Amino acid sequence: MSWDDVFQMVPRLKGEDRFSLSAQAAKIVEEANEFLNASGRDGWCEELGDLIHASIVLLKMKGIEVTKTFLEGAIEKNRQRGYYEEDGK
């Protein structure tokens, strides 16, 4: 399963067209805090799933429907900064 498959798994939320970008960004912060406060593997997985879900909703609100649009750019930026353990570097 690719990230694009994951993107497509997330259905449109009821009332999503009335959500503000700042409210959805606040939801991401809320989910991140819940992840940080979770305990045990099951708790972390559940909260990380919620965090990813909230992030995908925000991206879709901005018209981004595929991960290539943002993920490859982030990876390349981090690669240029030398953040990855990669062969030959």
BAMARTI-641485 format. One line per 5 residues: number of its first residue (from 1); their letters; for each residue x negated, y, z of N, C-alpha, C, O. Coordinates in pm, whole numbers. Each point is the difference from the previous one (the first is absolute). Layout:
BEGIN
NUM> a> X Y Z X Y Z X Y Z X Y Z ~ ...
! end
This chain:
BEGIN
1> mswdd> -84 -118 0 84 118 0 -89 124 0 -95 10 77 ~ 127 83 -163 -78 124 -9 68 109 83 114 -15 44 ~ -186 125 -25 60 114 70 118 55 -78 97 46 60 ~ -104 -52 -192 114 47 -79 122 -86 25 112 51 2 ~ -131 -182 19 110 -88 36 59 43 136 121 1 19
6> vfqmv> -210 33 74 44 46 132 82 128 -15 105 15 62 ~ -154 77 -144 72 125 -26 142 -29 -46 96 59 49 ~ -84 -151 -143 131 -30 -57 90 -75 97 122 1 -17 ~ -179 -65 118 80 -71 100 79 96 89 106 -36 52 ~ -157 158 -35 63 96 91 120 65 -70 -18 79 -92
11> prlkg> 139 -113 136 119 58 -64 19 146 41 -53 45 102 ~ 127 25 -181 34 138 32 85 1 127 92 -82 14 ~ -122 173 78 74 9 125 130 79 -19 7 91 -82 ~ 93 -127 158 125 77 -1 -32 143 44 -66 22 101 ~ 113 74 -177 -20 141 35 -139 53 -28 -32 113 37
16> edrfs> -51 -194 -103 -139 40 -25 -10 134 -73 -94 76 22 ~ 189 -47 -108 -4 125 -75 20 122 89 -25 112 -43 ~ 69 -133 167 17 110 95 -118 11 97 -4 93 81 ~ -90 -187 -86 -117 5 88 -92 114 -44 -16 24 -119 ~ -42 45 215 -102 98 -35 -137 -68 3 -20 -99 69
21> lsaqa> -72 154 -146 -136 -56 -1 -62 9 139 -69 -92 43 ~ 93 203 26 -61 14 133 61 -98 100 -70 -50 87 ~ 199 21 -100 61 -98 90 -56 -139 -27 -23 -77 93 ~ 1 43 -220 -55 -131 -32 -146 -9 43 -45 -105 46 ~ -30 215 -59 -138 1 48 -2 -18 152 -87 -70 53
26> akive> 181 132 16 10 -19 146 33 -145 34 -48 -53 100 ~ 128 -12 -184 32 -142 21 -127 -84 -12 -18 -96 75 ~ -69 132 -167 -128 -72 -15 -83 15 127 -59 -97 48 ~ 53 218 6 -75 23 125 61 -81 114 -72 -60 79 ~ 206 58 -73 69 -79 103 -36 -148 -12 -29 -65 101
31> eanef> 32 13 -223 -33 -141 -21 -146 -29 31 -33 -107 52 ~ -56 201 -84 -142 -17 32 -19 -8 152 -77 -82 48 ~ 146 167 25 -9 -4 146 56 -131 56 -55 -57 94 ~ 164 9 -153 55 -128 45 -98 -114 -27 -13 -93 80 ~ -56 101 -194 -103 -101 -30 -111 4 105 -43 -103 51
36> lnasg> -3 223 -18 -108 14 97 40 -48 139 -85 -45 78 ~ 213 53 -47 48 -42 131 52 -144 3 38 -50 106 ~ -36 -16 -220 48 -138 -7 -100 -95 65 -118 31 13 ~ 168 -145 28 -90 -99 57 21 -134 -70 111 -36 -38 ~ -221 -33 23 4 -132 -61 18 5 -150 47 99 -57
41> rdgwc> -85 -208 -4 5 -10 -146 139 28 -57 13 73 -98 ~ 90 -131 158 135 20 -51 41 147 7 58 53 -94 ~ -89 10 205 33 142 16 -74 87 -99 58 90 -60 ~ -188 -118 41 -80 78 -95 53 -19 -142 13 97 -76 ~ 16 -221 40 50 -27 -135 133 70 -26 21 59 -106
46> eelgd> 68 -66 204 130 65 -17 -16 151 -18 58 60 -90 ~ -138 -1 177 -16 146 -6 -80 44 -123 28 106 -56 ~ -125 -185 15 -73 33 -122 92 -10 -121 -9 80 -92 ~ 97 -180 93 100 -12 -107 89 124 -5 30 51 -108 ~ 12 -3 225 83 121 6 -78 121 -52 56 85 -70
51> lihas> -183 -77 105 -85 111 -45 -17 -1 -152 12 104 -65 ~ -39 -220 10 -14 -12 -145 132 33 -69 3 70 -101 ~ 106 -120 157 133 27 -57 27 151 -3 41 54 -103 ~ -63 13 216 23 144 7 -88 76 -99 43 99 -59 ~ -166 -146 41 -92 63 -95 47 -17 -144 -7 93 -80
56> ivllk> 55 -212 48 51 -26 -135 122 87 -28 15 53 -110 ~ 73 -38 209 117 86 -19 -44 143 -33 55 62 -90 ~ -153 -11 164 -49 136 -27 -60 11 -140 27 96 -72 ~ -106 -194 34 -59 2 -134 108 -1 -108 -9 74 -98 ~ 110 -156 116 110 -4 -97 75 133 -3 45 43 -106
61> mkgie> -31 22 221 65 130 6 -77 102 -84 59 94 -54 ~ -189 -112 44 -85 89 -80 -11 -46 -145 -75 59 -78 ~ 149 -163 43 2 -47 -138 -112 -96 -36 -23 -28 -118 ~ -47 -23 218 -109 -95 -23 58 -140 13 48 -39 107 ~ -53 -37 -214 62 -132 -2 -100 -114 -9 38 -117 15
66> vtktf> -163 146 -38 -101 -106 -10 -122 40 80 -34 118 10 ~ -32 -215 47 -115 27 86 -118 56 -77 -80 75 56 ~ 67 -109 -182 -114 49 -78 -6 152 3 -108 59 -5 ~ 224 4 13 7 145 -1 -81 63 113 -63 103 -20 ~ 65 -164 137 -70 60 113 -109 -88 58 -100 52 50
71> legai> 115 -182 -55 -93 -90 67 -136 -5 -69 -103 2 66 ~ 103 -8 -199 -128 -4 -70 -80 128 24 -122 -5 12 ~ 190 117 -7 -69 126 28 -63 2 138 -113 45 17 ~ 186 -95 81 -52 -5 136 -119 -96 8 -99 30 68 ~ 108 -143 -135 -110 -96 1 -124 59 -67 -111 -13 52
76> eknrq> 129 77 -166 -114 59 -70 -64 111 83 -122 9 7 ~ 203 74 56 -52 108 86 -83 -60 113 -110 48 28 ~ 162 -153 37 -73 -63 110 -125 -72 -50 -101 -4 70 ~ 108 -52 -190 -117 -66 -59 -111 104 -21 -116 -24 32 ~ 152 138 -86 -98 107 -25 -60 51 130 -115 45 2
81> rgyye> 190 -51 104 -49 44 131 -83 -108 70 -58 23 106 ~ 52 -142 -167 -81 -108 54 63 -71 118 -72 -57 83 ~ 203 58 -73 69 -60 115 11 -152 -7 27 -64 102 ~ -46 5 -219 23 -143 -16 -130 -78 4 -105 49 -41 ~ 115 -170 91 -110 -94 -8 13 -73 -134 82 -90 -16
86> edgk> -162 132 -79 7 -59 -133 -139 -41 -44 -100 59 41 ~ 95 -162 -125 -128 -49 -50 -74 111 -73 58 77 -76 ~ -187 -70 102 -84 95 -71 5 142 56 -56 92 -59 ~ 122 -74 171 8 138 56 -42 3 143 1 106 62
! end
